[in-house]
Amino acid sequence: MSMAVNSWRNEDHLTADKHHGPPQQTGLEPSPLDPCPPDTDHYADTGPLRLPPPPPQTQPPHSAAGPPPPQAQPPQAPIGPPPPSGALQAATPQQTPATPTQTGPGSQGGGGAAQNGPQSGSDSGSNVTSNNNNNSQHIECVVCHDKSSGKHYGQFTCEGCKSFFKRSVRRNLTYSCRANRNCPIDQHHRNQCQYCRLKKCLKMGMRREAVQRGRMPPTQPGPGQYLDGRFEGHTFLSGYISLLLRAEPYPTSRYAQCMQTNSVMGIDNICELAARLLFSAVEWARNIPFFPDLQVTDQVALLRMCWSELFVLNASQCSMPLHVAPLLAASGLHASPMSADRVVAFMDHIRIFQEQVEKLKALHVDSAEYSCIKAIVLFTSDACGLSDAAHIEALQEKSQCALEEYVRSQYPNQPNRFGKLLLRLPSLRTVSSHVIEQLFFVRLVGKTPIEALIRDMLLSGSSFSWPYMTMQ
């Protein structure tokens, strides 16, 4: 009976515990059998409450020192009991993948993500701008891959290809290729084939219609009158040609007076005129722009290279008579026995000399054109032993540009005139310098090399004198 009563009491006690909760235990630890520990201990076990991060565009930037403490940003939780632990645990792992989204590829972790994000974007923009500036400073010519000077006729090209394309279009020039019309066009081979160069200019998109033709004057001016209103706009070129003309020591009229006194020139007259022509060429070179600034060794090398070409040009300019009999007499060959083959060969050289002079006279070259052509011949980089061949080549190009602009301005109705003048230059070298020396200077210098006399004339200047130079 006693056991039955105790059993009933125990069941009654368990039933009361089940409905009314655990008994109050003040100051004691909760029993491990409790179904749910107190709320304070629950928050201590699960850690601080963290909410999912807001979208990146609305999140204010934090400092790079690290994430803000939880108490600095109190959660805006709804009023009511805390969410179950499962919900808190589900929210916690969502913050880990969100961190790289905020920081970006250049971040250093932590709370510096928001700050590093915009900063990284700013650096990227500056890098792109810097790269664009560098690319614009190193744009290559689309034709020869040299450094481009800007956009010309629709494409980025260098000054050389721009000028070549402009000349070809303005003069409507037609070129031919000596190979298979597939020559390499680059910085080192662009001048070897004009046909393939123009072909590549058009292929790369340079437009013919972009080349301005310029205005055509209504009338053709007289030859040599280049300082008129149409040419004064080219200040440098007109001044350069004026200095070339002013450097002539003797005007052409003085030669004409000398030749008119005797319709048939004798030996003395021929020798006098030849000496004057050679001296005039050297004296002219000493007084033209840029030539005196060169080193003396370069001056001597240039004159030794081209003295015979300058002599032919001066002979053509003064209309020097080239009759065979006086020439043979002046050379002294008529008095010495010669084989038939040697006579024939010598006569061929005289004929070549005569042809070159006559072809120049047929073009009616005026004084300004003669001066420019002589400057082109003088400033040749083919001379041996030059200390600055590139500078001399630039002077030759300057003289060529002056001739081109002058011809285009003064002879607008002759679009091929400039090309015809340039074609005369290579043929000038067909006249042998040895033949000129034998024809005109044997009586004056004997066996002294003509190059030595040229050096003496260059160094002595106007104080140099020869026999037969009596014309004042």
C-alpha positions as CSV (number, residue, x, y, z in Angstrom):
1,M,0.0,0.0,0.0
2,S,2.8,2.3,0.9
3,M,4.5,1.5,-2.5
4,A,1.4,2.3,-4.4
5,V,1.0,5.7,-2.8
6,N,4.7,6.6,-3.6
7,S,4.2,5.5,-7.2
8,W,1.2,7.7,-7.5
9,R,3.0,10.7,-6.1
10,N,5.9,10.2,-8.5
11,E,3.7,10.1,-11.5
12,D,1.8,13.2,-10.2
13,H,5.1,15.1,-9.8
14,L,6.2,14.2,-13.3
15,T,2.9,15.4,-14.7
16,A,3.2,18.7,-12.9
17,D,6.7,19.2,-14.3
18,K,5.5,18.5,-17.8
19,H,2.7,21.1,-17.6
20,H,4.2,23.8,-15.5
21,G,7.9,23.8,-16.6
22,P,11.0,23.2,-14.6
23,P,11.2,24.2,-10.9
24,Q,12.9,27.4,-10.0
25,Q,16.6,27.0,-9.3
26,T,18.0,30.4,-8.3
27,G,21.7,30.7,-8.5
28,L,22.2,27.1,-9.9
29,E,23.2,26.0,-13.4
30,P,20.3,24.6,-15.6
31,S,19.9,20.9,-15.6
32,P,21.2,19.1,-18.7
33,L,17.8,17.5,-19.0
34,D,16.1,20.9,-19.6
35,P,14.5,20.9,-23.1
36,C,15.5,24.6,-23.8
37,P,18.2,26.6,-22.0
38,P,17.5,30.2,-21.0
39,D,17.6,32.8,-23.7
40,T,20.7,34.5,-22.5
41,D,22.7,31.3,-22.7
42,H,21.3,30.6,-26.1
43,Y,22.6,33.9,-27.5
44,A,26.0,33.3,-25.9
45,D,26.4,29.9,-27.5
46,T,25.3,31.0,-31.1
47,G,27.4,34.2,-31.2
48,P,26.3,37.7,-32.1
49,L,23.4,38.4,-34.3
50,R,24.4,39.2,-37.9
51,L,22.1,40.3,-40.7
52,P,22.7,39.6,-44.4
53,P,24.6,42.5,-46.0
54,P,22.7,45.1,-47.9
55,P,23.2,45.5,-51.7
56,P,26.6,46.9,-52.7
57,Q,25.2,50.2,-54.2
58,T,23.5,51.2,-50.9
59,Q,26.2,50.1,-48.5
60,P,28.3,53.0,-47.2
61,P,32.1,52.5,-47.4
62,H,33.9,51.3,-44.3
63,S,37.4,52.1,-43.3
64,A,40.2,49.8,-44.2
65,A,40.8,48.9,-40.5
66,G,38.4,46.0,-40.6
67,P,34.7,45.2,-40.3
68,P,32.7,47.4,-37.9
69,P,31.9,45.7,-34.6
70,P,28.4,44.3,-34.3
71,Q,27.4,46.8,-31.6
72,A,28.1,49.7,-33.9
73,Q,25.3,48.7,-36.2
74,P,22.4,47.6,-34.1
75,P,20.2,45.2,-36.0
76,Q,16.8,46.5,-37.0
77,A,15.1,43.2,-36.0
78,P,11.3,43.1,-35.7
79,I,9.8,43.1,-32.2
80,G,9.2,39.6,-31.0
81,P,11.0,36.4,-30.0
82,P,14.4,35.8,-31.7
83,P,14.5,33.6,-34.7
84,P,15.3,30.0,-34.3
85,S,18.9,28.9,-34.4
86,G,18.4,27.3,-37.7
87,A,17.5,30.6,-39.3
88,L,20.6,32.3,-37.8
89,Q,22.9,29.6,-39.0
90,A,21.4,29.8,-42.5
91,A,22.1,33.6,-42.6
92,T,25.7,33.3,-41.4
93,P,27.2,31.4,-44.4
94,Q,25.6,33.8,-46.9
95,Q,27.9,36.6,-45.7
96,T,31.1,34.7,-46.7
97,P,30.4,34.6,-50.5
98,A,29.2,38.2,-50.4
99,T,32.6,39.4,-49.3
100,P,34.4,39.0,-52.6
101,T,31.5,40.6,-54.4
102,Q,32.1,43.8,-52.3
103,T,35.8,43.8,-52.3
104,G,36.5,43.2,-56.0
105,P,39.6,41.7,-57.4
106,G,42.0,44.3,-56.0
107,S,40.9,44.3,-52.4
108,Q,42.9,43.3,-49.4
109,G,40.1,41.8,-47.4
110,G,38.1,42.9,-44.4
111,G,36.1,46.1,-44.3
112,G,38.3,47.7,-46.9
113,A,36.2,46.1,-49.6
114,A,33.9,49.0,-50.1
115,Q,36.7,51.5,-50.3
116,N,38.9,49.4,-52.5
117,G,36.2,48.8,-55.0
118,P,35.8,52.4,-56.2
119,Q,39.5,53.0,-55.9
120,S,40.3,50.1,-58.1
121,G,37.9,51.3,-60.7
122,S,39.5,54.7,-60.8
123,D,42.9,53.2,-61.3
124,S,41.6,51.2,-64.2
125,G,40.3,54.2,-65.9
126,S,43.6,56.1,-65.6
127,N,45.5,53.1,-66.9
128,V,43.2,53.0,-70.0
129,T,43.8,56.8,-70.6
130,S,47.5,56.4,-70.2
131,N,47.6,53.5,-72.7
132,N,45.6,55.4,-75.2
133,N,48.0,58.4,-75.0
134,N,51.0,56.1,-75.5
135,N,49.3,54.4,-78.5
136,S,48.6,57.8,-80.1
137,Q,52.2,58.8,-79.7
138,H,53.5,55.6,-81.5
139,I,51.0,55.3,-84.4
140,E,52.8,53.8,-87.4
141,C,52.4,54.8,-91.0
142,V,50.0,52.4,-92.7
143,V,52.2,52.3,-95.8
144,C,55.8,51.9,-94.6
145,H,55.4,51.5,-90.8
146,D,57.6,54.6,-90.1
147,K,56.5,57.0,-87.4
148,S,53.2,58.7,-88.4
149,S,53.0,62.5,-88.4
150,G,49.2,62.5,-88.4
151,K,46.2,61.7,-90.5
152,H,46.7,62.5,-94.2
153,Y,44.3,61.8,-97.0
154,G,42.2,59.5,-94.8
155,Q,45.0,57.4,-93.1
156,F,47.8,57.8,-90.6
157,T,51.0,58.2,-92.7
158,C,54.5,59.6,-92.4
159,E,55.6,62.8,-94.1
160,G,57.4,60.9,-96.9
161,C,54.4,58.8,-97.9
162,K,52.1,61.8,-97.6
163,S,54.3,63.8,-100.0
164,F,54.7,60.9,-102.4
165,F,50.9,60.3,-102.6
166,K,50.3,64.0,-103.1
167,R,52.8,64.3,-105.9
168,S,51.5,61.2,-107.6
169,V,47.9,62.3,-107.6
170,R,48.4,65.9,-108.5
171,R,50.6,65.1,-111.5
172,N,48.6,62.0,-112.4
173,L,51.8,60.0,-112.6
174,T,51.9,56.5,-113.9
175,Y,54.6,54.1,-112.6
176,S,55.8,50.7,-113.6
177,C,57.2,47.8,-111.5
178,R,60.3,46.1,-112.6
179,A,59.5,43.0,-110.5
180,N,56.3,41.1,-110.0
181,R,54.3,44.1,-108.6
182,N,54.6,42.8,-105.1
183,C,57.7,44.6,-103.9
184,P,58.1,45.1,-100.1
185,I,57.2,48.6,-98.9
186,D,58.7,49.5,-95.6
187,Q,60.8,52.2,-94.0
188,H,64.0,50.9,-95.8
189,H,62.5,49.9,-99.2
190,R,59.8,52.4,-99.8
191,N,61.8,54.4,-102.4
192,Q,62.7,51.3,-104.5
193,C,59.4,50.8,-106.3
194,Q,57.0,53.7,-106.9
195,Y,54.4,51.5,-108.5
196,C,54.1,49.2,-105.5
197,R,54.3,52.2,-103.1
198,L,51.4,54.0,-104.7
199,K,49.5,50.7,-105.0
200,K,49.9,50.2,-101.2
201,C,48.8,53.8,-100.5
202,L,45.5,53.1,-102.3
203,K,45.1,49.7,-100.8
204,M,45.5,51.0,-97.2
205,G,42.7,53.6,-97.8
206,M,44.4,56.8,-98.9
207,R,41.9,58.7,-100.9
208,R,42.7,60.5,-104.2
209,E,39.8,62.9,-103.8
210,A,41.3,64.2,-100.6
211,V,44.2,65.7,-102.5
212,Q,43.5,69.3,-103.2
213,R,44.3,70.4,-106.8
214,G,44.8,74.0,-106.0
215,R,43.8,77.0,-108.1
216,M,45.1,77.4,-111.6
217,P,46.4,80.8,-112.6
218,P,44.7,82.2,-115.8
219,T,47.9,83.0,-117.6
220,Q,51.4,81.6,-117.8
221,P,54.1,83.9,-116.4
222,G,57.4,84.5,-118.1
223,P,60.3,82.2,-117.3
224,G,62.4,83.2,-114.3
225,Q,59.9,85.7,-112.9
226,Y,59.2,83.7,-109.8
227,L,58.9,86.5,-107.3
228,D,55.4,87.6,-108.4
229,G,52.3,87.6,-106.3
230,R,51.4,84.0,-106.7
231,F,54.8,82.8,-105.3
232,E,55.3,85.3,-102.5
233,G,53.2,83.1,-100.2
234,H,56.0,80.5,-100.2
235,T,58.2,82.8,-98.1
236,F,61.0,80.2,-97.4
237,L,61.0,78.7,-100.9
238,S,61.1,82.0,-102.7
239,G,63.8,83.3,-100.4
240,Y,65.8,80.1,-100.9
241,I,65.6,80.4,-104.7
242,S,66.5,84.0,-104.6
243,L,69.7,83.3,-102.7
244,L,70.6,80.5,-105.2
245,L,70.2,83.0,-108.0
246,R,72.1,85.7,-106.2
247,A,75.1,83.4,-105.7
248,E,75.8,83.3,-109.4
249,P,79.1,85.1,-109.9
250,Y,78.5,86.0,-113.5
251,P,75.1,86.5,-115.2
252,T,74.3,84.6,-118.3
253,S,74.3,87.7,-120.4
254,R,78.1,88.0,-119.9
255,Y,78.6,84.6,-121.4
256,A,76.4,85.6,-124.3
257,Q,78.5,88.7,-125.0
258,C,81.7,86.7,-125.0
259,M,80.3,84.2,-127.5
260,Q,78.7,86.8,-129.8
261,T,82.0,88.6,-130.4
262,N,83.2,85.5,-132.4
263,S,80.7,83.5,-134.3
264,V,83.2,80.7,-134.6
265,M,85.1,80.3,-131.3
266,G,88.7,79.6,-131.5
267,I,90.9,77.6,-129.1
268,D,91.5,80.5,-126.8
269,N,87.9,81.4,-126.5
270,I,86.9,77.8,-125.8
271,C,89.5,77.5,-123.0
272,E,88.5,80.8,-121.5
273,L,84.8,80.0,-121.5
274,A,85.4,76.5,-120.0
275,A,87.6,77.9,-117.3
276,R,85.0,80.5,-116.5
277,L,82.2,77.8,-116.3
278,L,84.1,75.6,-113.9
279,F,85.2,78.6,-111.7
280,S,81.6,79.8,-111.7
281,A,80.3,76.5,-110.5
282,V,82.8,76.4,-107.6
283,E,82.2,80.1,-106.7
284,W,78.4,79.6,-106.9
285,A,78.6,76.6,-104.5
286,R,80.7,78.6,-102.0
287,N,77.9,81.3,-101.8
288,I,74.7,79.3,-101.7
289,P,72.8,78.7,-98.5
290,F,73.9,75.8,-96.2
291,F,77.0,74.8,-98.2
292,P,79.5,77.1,-96.4
293,D,78.2,75.6,-93.1
294,L,79.4,72.1,-94.1
295,Q,82.8,70.8,-93.1
296,V,85.6,71.6,-95.6
297,T,86.2,67.9,-96.2
298,D,82.5,67.5,-97.1
299,Q,82.6,70.5,-99.4
300,V,85.6,69.2,-101.3
301,A,84.0,65.7,-101.5
302,L,80.7,67.1,-103.0
303,L,82.5,69.2,-105.6
304,R,84.8,66.4,-106.6
305,M,81.7,64.2,-107.1
306,C,79.6,66.5,-109.2
307,W,81.8,69.1,-110.8
308,S,81.3,67.6,-114.3
309,E,77.5,67.7,-113.9
310,L,77.6,71.3,-112.8
311,F,79.9,72.0,-115.8
312,V,77.3,70.5,-118.2
313,L,74.5,72.5,-116.7
314,N,76.5,75.7,-117.0
315,A,77.4,74.9,-120.6
316,S,73.7,74.4,-121.4
317,Q,72.6,77.5,-119.5
318,C,75.0,79.7,-121.5
319,S,74.4,77.9,-124.8
320,M,78.0,77.0,-125.2
321,P,78.8,76.0,-128.8
322,L,80.1,72.5,-129.1
323,H,81.5,72.2,-132.6
324,V,83.7,69.1,-133.1
325,A,86.6,70.8,-134.9
326,P,87.3,73.5,-132.2
327,L,86.9,70.9,-129.4
328,L,89.4,68.6,-131.0
329,A,91.8,71.5,-131.5
330,A,91.4,72.6,-127.9
331,S,92.1,69.1,-126.6
332,G,95.3,68.8,-128.7
333,L,94.2,65.5,-130.1
334,H,94.5,66.7,-133.7
335,A,98.2,67.0,-133.4
336,S,98.8,63.6,-131.8
337,P,98.5,60.4,-133.7
338,M,95.4,58.4,-132.7
339,S,94.1,55.1,-133.7
340,A,90.8,54.9,-135.5
341,D,89.1,53.2,-132.6
342,R,90.2,55.8,-130.2
343,V,89.0,58.6,-132.5
344,V,85.6,56.9,-132.8
345,A,85.3,56.5,-129.1
346,F,86.2,60.1,-128.4
347,M,83.7,61.3,-130.9
348,D,81.0,59.3,-129.2
349,H,81.8,61.1,-125.9
350,I,81.5,64.4,-127.7
351,R,78.2,63.4,-129.1
352,I,76.9,62.4,-125.7
353,F,77.9,65.8,-124.3
354,Q,76.1,67.6,-127.2
355,E,73.0,65.6,-126.7
356,Q,72.7,66.4,-123.0
357,V,73.2,70.1,-123.6
358,E,70.6,70.1,-126.4
359,K,68.0,68.2,-124.4
360,L,68.3,70.8,-121.6
361,K,68.1,73.6,-124.0
362,A,64.9,72.1,-125.6
363,L,63.1,72.3,-122.2
364,H,63.8,76.1,-122.1
365,V,65.0,75.8,-118.5
366,D,64.9,79.3,-116.8
367,S,67.5,80.7,-114.4
368,A,65.6,79.7,-111.2
369,E,65.2,76.1,-112.4
370,Y,68.9,75.9,-113.3
371,S,69.8,77.1,-109.8
372,C,67.5,74.5,-108.1
373,I,68.8,71.7,-110.4
374,K,72.4,72.6,-109.6
375,A,71.6,72.6,-105.9
376,I,70.0,69.1,-106.2
377,V,73.1,67.9,-108.1
378,L,75.5,69.4,-105.5
379,F,73.8,68.1,-102.4
380,T,74.2,64.4,-103.1
381,S,74.7,61.8,-100.4
382,D,76.5,59.5,-102.9
383,A,79.8,61.3,-102.4
384,C,82.4,59.3,-100.5
385,G,83.7,60.2,-97.0
386,L,80.8,62.5,-95.9
387,S,80.7,63.2,-92.2
388,D,76.9,63.8,-92.2
389,A,75.3,62.2,-95.2
390,A,71.8,62.5,-93.7
391,H,72.0,66.3,-93.4
392,I,73.2,66.6,-97.0
393,E,70.4,64.4,-98.2
394,A,67.9,66.7,-96.3
395,L,69.4,69.7,-98.2
396,Q,68.9,67.9,-101.5
397,E,65.2,67.2,-100.6
398,K,64.8,70.9,-99.6
399,S,66.1,72.0,-103.0
400,Q,63.9,69.5,-104.8
401,C,60.8,70.8,-102.9
402,A,61.8,74.4,-103.9
403,L,62.0,73.3,-107.5
404,E,58.7,71.5,-107.4
405,E,56.8,74.4,-105.8
406,Y,58.4,76.9,-108.2
407,V,57.5,74.8,-111.3
408,R,53.9,74.2,-110.1
409,S,53.4,77.9,-109.5
410,Q,55.1,79.3,-112.6
411,Y,54.2,76.5,-115.1
412,P,50.7,75.4,-114.2
413,N,49.9,74.4,-117.7
414,Q,52.8,71.9,-117.8
415,P,52.0,69.3,-115.1
416,N,54.8,67.0,-116.3
417,R,57.5,69.7,-116.4
418,F,58.9,68.9,-112.9
419,G,59.2,65.2,-113.8
420,K,61.0,66.0,-117.1
421,L,63.5,68.2,-115.3
422,L,64.3,65.4,-112.7
423,L,64.7,62.9,-115.5
424,R,67.6,65.0,-116.9
425,L,69.6,64.5,-113.7
426,P,70.7,60.8,-114.1
427,S,71.7,61.4,-117.7
428,L,74.1,64.1,-116.7
429,R,76.4,61.5,-115.3
430,T,76.7,59.8,-118.7
431,V,79.1,62.6,-119.7
432,S,82.5,61.4,-118.7
433,S,84.4,63.7,-116.4
434,H,87.6,62.5,-118.0
435,V,86.4,63.5,-121.4
436,I,85.5,67.0,-120.2
437,E,88.9,67.3,-118.6
438,Q,90.5,66.1,-121.9
439,L,88.5,68.5,-124.1
440,F,88.7,71.7,-122.2
441,F,91.4,71.7,-119.5
442,V,94.5,69.9,-120.9
443,R,95.9,73.2,-122.3
444,L,95.4,74.9,-119.0
445,V,96.5,72.4,-116.3
446,G,98.4,69.7,-118.2
447,K,98.6,66.6,-116.2
448,T,97.4,68.2,-112.9
449,P,94.2,66.4,-111.7
450,I,91.2,68.6,-112.0
451,E,90.1,67.6,-108.5
452,A,93.2,69.3,-107.1
453,L,92.3,72.5,-108.9
454,I,88.8,72.3,-107.5
455,R,90.1,72.1,-104.0
456,D,92.4,75.1,-104.6
457,M,89.5,77.1,-106.0
458,L,87.3,76.2,-103.1
459,L,89.9,77.2,-100.5
460,S,91.2,80.3,-102.4
461,G,87.9,81.7,-103.3
462,S,87.7,84.7,-105.7
463,S,91.5,85.2,-105.4
464,F,92.1,82.1,-107.5
465,S,93.2,82.9,-111.1
466,W,93.8,80.8,-114.3
467,P,95.2,81.7,-117.7
468,Y,92.5,82.7,-120.2
469,M,90.3,84.1,-117.4
470,T,90.3,87.7,-118.6
471,M,86.6,88.2,-118.9
472,Q,85.5,90.7,-116.2
